[in-house]
Amino acid sequence: MSKVLDLMDIQGNVIRAYGRYNFPYARYVFLNIRDGARGREFVRKVTEQVTTAVNWGQGPNPIEKPMSTVNVAFTYPGLKTLELPRASLIGFPMEFVMGMKKRVDILGDDKRSAPEYWDPIWKESREHDRHKDVHVWISINGQTREAMQQSYEWLQKIVHDSAGGVAILSGHRGDDGAEHLPFQDVHAVFENGKATSKEHFGYTDGIGDPVFEGLPGKPERVVGRGKQLKGGKWVPLATGEFILGHRDEAEEYPIAPAPQLLSRNGTFMVYRKLHENVGTFNAYLEQEGAKYPGGKELLAAKFVGRWRDNGAPIVSAPDVASKAQWDAKFAAATPAERDRMLSGFTFDDDMDGSKCPFSSHMRRINPRASLELTPNAFDTPGALANRRRVIRRGLPYGEVKNPARDDGNHGIVIMMLNSSINRQFEFVQQQWINYGNDFRAANDKEIILGNHDDEHPSKAVLQVAADSDEAPYFLSKIPRLVETRGGDYFFIPSMTALRMIAKGIVDPT
């Protein structure tokens, strides 16, 4: 990779998924700024503790891996309250300025996903009480609960020292009907006392984040995670798809505010709290799995595009017999070979969707080169998907206490990082999750995240090979499996920008 990124200037959560580095606990805290000057002083103190993307434990004077990490981001109203110049504010993209709540029609957040059902912290309107606006997001990830708590107590102290200039907002839902918690707790799903990469539906999560130019790490990780060229070669995606101030796949610079020092090495974050209807999922899987020729676990793999136990791609292991062979090879493989087995695949041999359905989660989120329906239509086979990629961060929340019920406190907080919220996250959410025309699937929605509606029941077709004697399987009356419980759009500044904001010296001229 020829590009070299300034890792000391980029916040750590942009480059690094902390959960994969043995940080199984996290706490997301949201704050309101009530005085610009004292708010900037608060930002100065936070910036002193922000974790950068610099590598840990490398070089002659290695940087020690911390017990906890701290990262920060701002909503548009937060930046406005911090008194950024108007000439800078007007340079932010309109979707960021509007915020998630005003984009729900685009996102499909209707019925039980509508804002009226969101956690109380997201319900308040700035028109009624600006002191309830979410202005700042602070993430604390910990290797242990104790380390996370220690950092939270540090945060509480500097909020107290602001003398009313900054306040921690309550209003997060928790167990037993609690609605006024002062933070969102998240943590890995534990099995036998060990953190796993599972989420509450039982799938292995967090596989295949994009690889882009300048990203530290082993070059071979680009296979399956970068962009696919003709001839099967993989190369990193353009940095500007994910980090502002760098060229993107169109050889352009993403829309960003002035001055360049404010936006460069920053990015936009989509924060979404998603409740998982575990009882409904289990009941629907049992109902359909009893009828599906391949059985329940193969059907579960069809829902997502990966087998639940270890994340095996269904295009590589399309049935029970091939899955057993894949598992044996996986067990004997080196870590690098395992990584390639999990991510280094294409849909080139599955253009009819007989292995990985067109409505599966993985195919809708990252269709790779499978949308190039006319051979050699583009210089890069995956051109239609390369500009829709996002970096995924986050962890599950809560515990499933009754797998037969939906009403517990359990789900996932997902944060998606991209240089264009509209072109990347919103496009995928609207056009690929809640609409299927690009996949020749008409109005069929993505199975897991689609905003399925009882009034207008969803279906999905599980295709079979053209030479098969079997008939396609039709999933009908797909229930809504995931419901939105809140969120917003945030700007993650670089370290340089954080210091400029804190000092009040952002100058767009």
N, C-alpha and C positions, 0 to 999 in steps of 0.2 A: 504494500500500500504506500503510495508515494506521498500523499498528503500527511502532514504532521499537525495534530491538533494541540492547542495549548491546554493541557489537562488541568493546569493550576487555575485556569480562568473559567472552566466549565464546572457546574455543580455536579456532585458525584452521582446523584440519582438519574441524571441524563445518560450517563455512560454505563453505570453499573446497576444491575438488578440485585439489590441487597439480599434478598431471600436466598439467592444462590451462593452467597458468601457467608452463610451461617448467621444471618440476622433474621431469626424466625418471628420476632415480635416487632410491632410498630404501633405508633400512636399518631393520629392526624389531628392537629389542633387548628382551629379556625378563630381568627381574631378580628376585631373591629378597631379601626383607628379613629380616635375622637379629637385628636389635635395634631395638626401637620408637623409642627416642630418636634413635639415629644414623640410622635410616630417615627420621624426620621432618626432620632436618637435611639429608639428601640431597634430600628433596622440596623444601625451601626453596631449595637451590641450583639444582635443575632449574627451579623456577618462575620464577626470575630470567631464564631463557633461553627460556621457552615462547612460542611464536608465537601471537598473538591473531588474531581475525578482522577487525581493523581494516583499512580499505582502504589500499592502497599507492598512493603518488604522487598523493594528492588533497588539496585544501585549501591554505591559505596557508603552512602548515609541513608539507609532505608527508612522509609516512613512507616511507623508501626500502625498496624490495623487497629482502629479504635474500637472500644467496647460499644459505642453508640454513634449514630450519625445524625446530623441535623441538616435539613434543607428547607428552602423557603420559596414561595411563589405568591403572586398578587393577582387579584381580579382587576378589571378596569376601574371600578369605583375606588378600589384601594389605591391604585396609582394616582388617581385624581385627588384623593384625600391627602396623599403625600405631597401634593402640589407640584407634580411634574408640569413643565410648561405646556401650554395649550398646543403649541406647534409640534410637540412630541406626541401628545395624546391623540391628535387627529390622524397620526400616521399608523395607528393600530388598525388591523383588519376589522370590518364591521361586525363579524360574528363574535369576535372577542369583546367588542364594545357592548353588544347586546346582552351577552351572557346566555347560559344554557337554557334558563327558564323561558326566555322569549324565543327559543328555537325549537320548542317541543314539537311543533307541527312538522318540522323537517325531520326530527329525530324519531317520530312515531311514538312519543311518550304519551299515550292516551289510556283510557280506561283506568285500570289499577296502577298504571305507571304515570298517571298525570300528576302534576305538582301538588294537587290537593291531598295526595297520599304520601308525599315525601316527608322525610323527617322534619320536625318543627324548625330546625336551624335553617332550612332552605325555604320555608313557607313565607317567612316575613318579607314584606315588600318595603323597599327603600322609600317609597312614597309615603309610607305611614310612620316609619321610625328608622332613620338612618343609623342609629346606634345598634341596629340588629343586622345591618348589612355584613356579609362576609367580605373582608378586605384582604386578609392574609391567610395563607395556608402554611403551616409548619409541620414537617414530617420528622418524627424521631424514630429511628430504627435501632433495635438493640439486639446484641448477642444474647443477653439475658433480660429478664423482666426487671431485675434490679438496676441494670445499667440504663434501661429505658426510663425507669422511674426517676433516677437521679437526674437525667437530662430534663425531664418534665419539671422537676422541682426547680432547676436552674431557670427554665422558661417562666415559671410562675413568679420567680423572684424579679426578673427584669420587667415583667408586666407590672408587678407591684411598684417597682421603682419608677415606672413611667408616670406615677401620680395621676392616674385616670386618663392618660393620653392614649392608652391601648387597653382593650379588655378582651378576655377569652370568652367566646360565645358558647353557650350551652344549647342543647336541643337535639342531641343525638339519641336515637333509640337504642335500648339495650334489652336485657332479659326481663321477663315478668312485667312487661308493659311500661318499663321505665322510658321516659321521653326527654329527660333534661340532663343527660350526661354532658360533661364539659369537653369531651374528646371522643373520637372514633377509635376504638381499640380494634386492631386486626392482628392475626397471628396465623402461622402455618397450621394445617390440620395435622395433629399428632396421632401416631399409631404406636402402641406399646412404648410410649414415652419418647419417641423419636419424631422429629419434624419430617414431614413428607412434602412432596410437590403436588399433592392432591387438592381438589376442591370438593365441595359438598355433594356434587352429583357422582363423585367417585372417579373422575377423570384425572389423569396426570396432566398438569398444567405447566405453563411457562416454557414451552419448547419453541425454538425457532425465531427468536428476535432478529430483526434485520441487521446485517453487517454492512457498514458504510465506510467510505474512505476516511482514513485517519483513526479509525477505531482500534484501540490496543487489543492485542490478543493474537491467537495463533492464526496464521493465514488460511489454514485448511477449513476454518470455521465458515468461510465464505460459501462453501458448497451448500446449496439449498437455502441459504439465508441472504445471499446477495441478489444479483440479477443474472439471469440466464442469457447467454449469447448463442448465436447460431453455432452449431457444432457441439453443443453441450457444455461449453466452458462457463464457469461462474466467476464474476468479478464483483467487487463491492459497489453498492449503490452510491449515488452522489451524496456528499455530506449535507448539502442544502435541503435535502428532503426532510431532515430532522433537526438541523441546527442552523439558526439564522446567521446571515453574514457570509454564507458560503454558497457556491453554485449548486443548483439542483439538477435533476435529470433533463430539464429543458435548457440547460446552460444559462439559466437566469438566476437572479438573486430573489429569494422569497420576499413578499411584501413585509416591510418592517418599519418601525418608527425611527425618526432621526433624533439624535445623531447616531452614527454607526456604532459608536462605543456603547450606546444604550442597548442596542439589539444584538450585536455580534456575539456569538457563543451562547446566546440564550435560545429559548424555545417556548412553544405553547403546550400547555398540559390540559387535557380533558379529564376531570375527576368525576367518576360515576360510582355511586353506591347501588349495587344490584342485589336485590333479594331473590334467593333461589327457592322456588316452590318444590321442595324436596319430596313432599308427599305426593303431589300431582305427577312429578317426574317418575317416581317409583311405580305408581299405579299405572301410568300410561305405558311405561316400558314393560311391565308385567303383562298387561292386557295385549299389547301388540306382539311382544316377544313370544307369547304362547301360540301365536298364529304364524309368525314369520318363519319361513323354512330353515333359516340358518340359526335360529335360537336367539335368546335374549341378549347375550353378550355381543354377538355379531351385529344385532340391530342397534345396540348402544354405540358400537363402533361406527355404524352407518350414520348415526345422528351427528357425530363430531368429525369423523374422518380419521380417528385414531382409536385404538383399543384402550379400554379404560385402565387396565392393570399397569402397563408400562409405556403407553404412548406410541406403540407400533403403528406406523402409517398404514391405513387400510389398503392403499394402492400397492404396498409391498407385501401385505398379508391379507388378501381379500376373503379368505375363508378360514375355518377352524384348522384344517390340515396345514395350510401354508403358514398360519400363525404359529403352530407348534415348531415348524422348521425355522421360522424367523427367531423365535424365542431361544432355540438351541444355539443358533449362530450369535445372537446378542449376548448370551451368557458367556460365551468363549471369547468375545471381542475385547479389544483394548478400549480405554476411554475414548480415544480419538475415533476408532472404528464405530463405537456405539453412537457417538455424536453424529457421524455421517449417516448411519442407519436411520436415525430419528429425523434428520432434516434433509439429507441429500437425495431427494426424490423429485420427480416431476409427474405431471398428469399426461405426459406424451403418449403413454400406452393406455390411457383411460379417457379418451376424448368423448366417449359415449356415456360416461358417468356410471358404468356398470359396477365399478369397484368403489369409487368414492362419489356418492350422490351429489348432484348439483345443488341440493339444498342443505348439504352438511355444513357444519360450522367452519371447518378448515378450508373448504373449497370457496366459500363465500368471503372469508376474511382475507385469504391470500390465494387467489386462483392461479398464481404463477403465470406460466405461458399458455394456459388452457383457453384463454379468451381470444387467442389468435386463430379464429376459425378458418381463415383463408391462409394457407401456407405461404410463408415469406411475405406476408402483408406488411411487416414492419422490420426495420433494421435490427431491432432487438425483440425476440419473440414475446417477452413479457412486458412490452411497452405499456399495455393498458393497465397492468397491475403495479408496475414499478413506482408510479406516482401516487399510489393509494396506500402505501405501507405506513405503519405506525410502530413506535416502540411501546411495549407494554410493561407496566409496572403494577405493583399492588399485591395484596394478600387477601385470603379469606377472612371473614369476621364471624364471630359466634360459633356455636356448636349445635349439631343436630341432636336434639334430645329425644325426638320422636320422629323416626323416618317415615311415618305414615301421615304426618301433618305438615301443613304449609306455614302455619302461623308462628313458628319460632323465630328467633333472632339469628338468622344465618344467611350468608351470601358471600359476595366478594366485592371488595373495593378495587376497581380497576382504574388505572391512570394511563392515558395514552398520550404519548409525546410526538409532536409533529410540527413542521414549520408552517403548515397551513391547515387550520382546523376545518375550514370549509372544503378544501380539495381532498383532504385525506380522511379524517374521522367522519365528518358529516356525510360525505359522499358514500362511504362504505355503509354507514348506518342507514341512510335513506335508500340508496339504489341497490345495494348488494344484500343487506340483511332483510329489509322489509319489502323488497321488490325483486323479482327474478328474471327480468327480461334479458339482461346481459348474459344470462346463463341458459337462454332458451327455455326458461321455466315459467314464463308468463308472470302471474301474480304470486306464485309460490314463494313463501318467505323462508328464511333460514330457520332450521328446526329449533335450535336452542334459544337464540336471542330474538327471534321474530316476535312482533307484537300481535300474536295470534288472538283472534276475536271470536267469541262464541256466536255472535250475531251473524258473522260472515266466516264460517269455519274454514280453517286452513287445511291444505293437503300437501303432500310431497310424494313424488314418484321415485321409487328406488328401482332404477333401471337394471336390466340384465343384458348380457352380451347378445349381439344380434344372432349368433348361431346357437344360443341356448334354447333348450326345450322348456325352460321355466318361463313364467309370465312375470312382468314387472309387479312389484308390490306397492300398493297404494296406502300410505299413511293418511288417515282422514281424521277430521276433528282434532287437530293438534291443539292442545291447551297452551295457555301462556305459561311458560316454564320459568321465566325470569321477569321481574318487575323492577322498574327504576324507583329508587328511594331518595334520590337527590343528587346534586352535583353542580358544577359550574366550570367555567373556562378560566384558566390561569396563565400568567406569563412567568416563566422561570428565568430570571436574569442571570447574566454571567457575574462573576465575582467583581469585575471592573464596574459593571452597571450597578451592582448592589452598593458599592462604595460611593458612586456618584449620586445615587438616590439618597443615601444616608447623609451626605454632605450638602445636598440641595444644589448641586452644581451641574445638573443635566442642562446642556445648552445646545438646542437644535440648530443654532446658527453657525 
